Amino acid sequence: MIVVTGATGTIGRALIEELGGEVRAVVRRAEQGEELGCGYVVGDLEQPTSIPLKPGDRLFLNSALWPGFIDAHMAVIDHARAANVAQVVTVSVRGVTSSSLLGFGMHGQVDEHLKASGVPWSILAPVGFMQNLAGDVDEEGRIFGSYGKGRVGYIDARDIAAVAAALLTHPIEADDTYELTGPTAPTYDEVAAELTRALGRTVRYLDLTVEEATAHLEKRGMPSQAAHDLAELMSQIGDGRWASTTTTVADILGREPRSLREFLGS
């Protein structure tokens, strides 16, 4: 049985669709499971034993970030090991470590725990999701950031789900981290141009220094330290570490990942 956590999220829903509903989804409320239209169980990542796992099951472990993310995910991994599952497939972020900033570091700590757990594992390590780009545009058509001219290989979350589906249904291979990107890595100026084309209104990227971005985020109500860390994180993303693209999606799926233009037009 394939057990899917994060089932109501963007990747989780796409994964269930990829698998034709032949899964057991873990949801917080019964009505969410009914809406998904597949087998489900009401469970909570903060209560690992509420997630029914049996020997030979394959677990997709994913969720949004929250303060208890690290402890909960580690506990679910321990639960999966005790249940003797066949595989854990999880979603992280490309290039993160336990010392990375903000949520990146949270993913890094969970990744380290999974690698040391003894459970067969596959870590999906995408960069930014195309699904999030339009939400960065404010009411005046502006995107603020401290990315500079850095390129980022944004990926459609549906392609991440398709890779997860392949790994969860094909014979289990050696433990590995799969770096996932789209086919190209645009700058934020190029992202703004594609959004302009798709939305039918002008979108501009306004590049800020880390200090300016920190002040901008503080004005929007973000606590000072979090604002600085996020501005610094945007600067790191723009320093070239996400500029290269990979062939991983095509290697696994036998097709190219969706481009940003294809995504915005779909």
N, C-alpha and C positions, 0 to 999 in steps of 0.2 A: 504494500500500500504506500502511496505517496501522500505524505502529510504536509500541508501547506500552511505555514503561519504567515501573518501579514496578508491574509487572503483578500481583504477588502481594499488593499492599497493598489496603486497603479500597476506595479509589477505583479502582485498576487493575482489580480483579476485577469491580467493578460496571460499569466501562466495557467490558470484554470481553463481559460479558453483554448490555449495551445494543447492542453491535455484532454480536451473534450469532456471536461467535468469529471474525469475518472480519478478523483482525489478525495481526501478527507480534509476539508478546510477547518482551520481553527479560528473561531470568531468569538467576539466578546458577548454578543447577544444573539439569541435564536433568530430574530427577524433578519439579521444580517446573513445568516446561513440560508434562510429561506429565499432571500433575494438573490443570492449567488446561484441557486439552482443546482447545487451539487451536494454530495454527502458532507456533513459538517458535524463538529462537536463544539460545544461552548467551553472555552478554556481561556487561560490567562497566562502569559509568559512569566508573570511574577509568581505563579503557582505551577511550577513545571509538571507536577504529577497530574495536573488537569489536562495535560496533552497526552492522549493515549498513544503510546508507541510500543511496537512489538518487534521481536527479532526479525531482521530482514527488511523492515520498513525503510523508506528513504525520506528524509526530512528536508524540506525547504525552510530555512530559518531566515526570516527577514521581518523588520518592523520599522516604524518611524523611531526617531530618537526621543528619549525622555530621560529624566535624571536617573531612573533605575535601569537604564538600558544595559549597562555593562554587567551588573550582577544578575539580571534576569537572563540575558543571553548565555552567560557562562553556566548558570544553573540548568538551563535547558540542554546545553551541550553535555553536561554531566549526566542528566537524565537520559539523554540519547545513548550515551556510552553504557549506562547501566542496563538499558533496554536491549543492548546489542543490535542497534540499527545498522543497516548496511552502508549508509552514506548520509552525510550532511552537506547540503549545498547552501551556501550563505552569500549574502550581498554585502560587499564592503566598498572601498573607494581605492582607486588606483594610487599606489605608491605610499599609502599611509603607514605610520608606525604608532606605537603606543605613546610616543611623545609628541605626535602631531597636535595641532590646535583644535579646540572645540570638538565637534562630533567626529572629526577625522581621527582624533586620538582615541575616542571611544571605540570606533571600529577597529583601530589598531590593537587595542587591548583584547577585544573579543577574538580577533584573528589569531593572536598569539596563543590564547587559551585553546582554541579549536585545534591548532596545529600540534599542540602538546597533548591533546586528549586521548589519542589512540584510536579515535573514530575516523574511518575513511572520509576525507573531506575534499570539497571543491569550493574555492573562493572566487566569486565573480567580482572583479574589480573595475567597474566602469568609472568614467569621468562624469561630468555634469549631464543631467537629463534634459533633453529637448523640451519635455513637458513643462519645465519650470521657467523657460525663457520669457514667455509672454507675460508671466506674472511679475517680472522685474520691471515692466514698463509702467511708469506712473501716469497720472491723469493728464499730464502735459506732454506725454510721449517721450519721456526721458528715461534712460537707464543710467544710474549712478554706480560707479565701481572704481576700484583701484587696480584693475587688471593690466593697465598699460596697453601695449600692442601685442600682448601674449595671445597665442593661439590655443584653443581648447577643442578637443575632438568630441563634441557633444554627441550623445547617442540617444536614440529613441528607446524608451523603457520597454517597449514591446519587443525589441531585439534582445534585450537582456532576458526577458521572459522566455523567448524562443530558445536561447542558449541554455537557460536553466532546464527547460523541458527536455532538451536533447540529453543533457547530462543525467537527468533523473530517469530517463527511459532507456538509454543505451547501456551496454555493459560498463561496469564501474572500472575506471582507469586509475592510474597512480594519482596520489594526492597532487594537486596543482592549483596555482592561482592563474586565473584567466583575465588578462587585461583587455577590457572591452571599450572600443571607441566607435564613433561614426566613421564614414569614409573620408571625411576631410576635417581639418581643424581650423575653423574661422577665427578671426579676431572679433572683438566686440563691435567694432565699427562694421564689420561684415555681417555680424548677427543683426545689428540694427537695420542694415539695408535689406536683409531678407524679411525681417519683421515688417518693415515699411511696405514691401511688396505684398506680403500676405494680409496685413491688417487694413491696407488701403488708407493709411495715414502715416505721417512722418514720425519715425522713431529715431532718436539720436542717443548716442552713447556719450556720456560726460565722464571723462577720466579724471580721477582725483588722486592726490597723494594719500598715503596712509593716514596722515594727520587730518587732512580734509575729509576723507571718508569716515574717519572716527567721529568727527564733529557732526557730519551729516546724519550718521546713525544715531548718535546721542540725541539729536534734535527730534528724531522720530521715536524717541522713547526707550532706546536700548540702553541698558546699564553700561557705564563707562568701560569697564574691563572687557565685557563681551563685545562692545562696539570696536574697541581697539583690536581685539583678537580676530574679529571677522574682517576688518579692513586689512590686517596683516595677512590673513588667509587668502583674501582675494589677490593681494600682491604676489603671494607665493604661487597661486594658480597661474598668474600671468607671467611668471619668470621663465617659462619654457618647459616646465616639467610635464605638462599635459599637451605639449605641442605635437608630439609624434602620434601617428595613428597606427593601429595594429590590424592584422588580417584575421584576428581570432574569430570574429563573427562569421566571416566567409569560410574560414577553415572548418568550422563546426557545422554550419548550416548549409553550406554549398551555395550561398547567395550573398550578395553584398548587403551591408546594413543600409537602412534608409538614410538618405541625405536630409539635411535640414530643410531644403526646399520641398522635398517629397513629404516630409513630416508636416510642414506648415500647410501644404496643399491638401492633406488627407482629412 
